């Protein structure tokens, strides 16, 4: 039987382990759009190679073969890369930072909540992330300045 965790420990682990889709589209649509986005560049690369190779039909010729090889290898292939989901701590931090902008309704309370969140938990710190060794953690907010209006970075 594992050791019992306190609610504070559970929340800290939730901020580190739970992730949210921050790409800007519906998270359910990723099931279809990831497949589609992987398919389009591969199809374009195959089409480019195929159209270049159709010029080689007929009698073999070294000059034409060299130009076709140059044409196929001269263009960088298209590629697509997925964006990883963001840790929940980063999403909450960004939401509160957005709400704490001066001149918006509830900016003072959002700034206070953001300060208390950052005091209690630094989601980028290796000490708060038991899943990662210290050398593997990126220091995203290590050099942040403090805004005068909100008291936050």
Steps between C-alpha positions, in 0.01 A plus 500: 500500500637843403549790731204728560527842337386830646266724299787746445716220357216388275451853367874543439513171310188600305665826389801303376348182358167619357523664159265720300474561128626854437515491122193717463253254354254255647693223674265234360577603143863396547400140434423590138723801439825333609446219249408750229796726569738205486343383174521827301880555503573135421255509212655823367850350520390187310322712238810717448721194455250336266468804273878533484540133409239509222744707291730194489254292300636394163858424402757523780712813491770602749437874464128466571570267791735756655249783466224287651723400791589866553133596493397231750786569741500877450182562694476453874225246578189627674451389859262552787565484871260457791487748787509338843226575751590743778516404868195607697716727718610695194143531370368626835794741529434641152125534561554690826768717336251590226230582756741711707556757224437852628170657401305175486222402739636300793864576420587549868356168614658317205839654581466391862408146394793494258741611776369234739523236228862590427590509869350158565609332181762556231410247230838542327711427808660154521415488870130524415521247219582153632465349154800673343867500595632853563704512177192424286287791621485810282518825694221688324434768760843528663576846362156657524463855616225626726235735366435805716122497452429134574803404707539199273727409212 
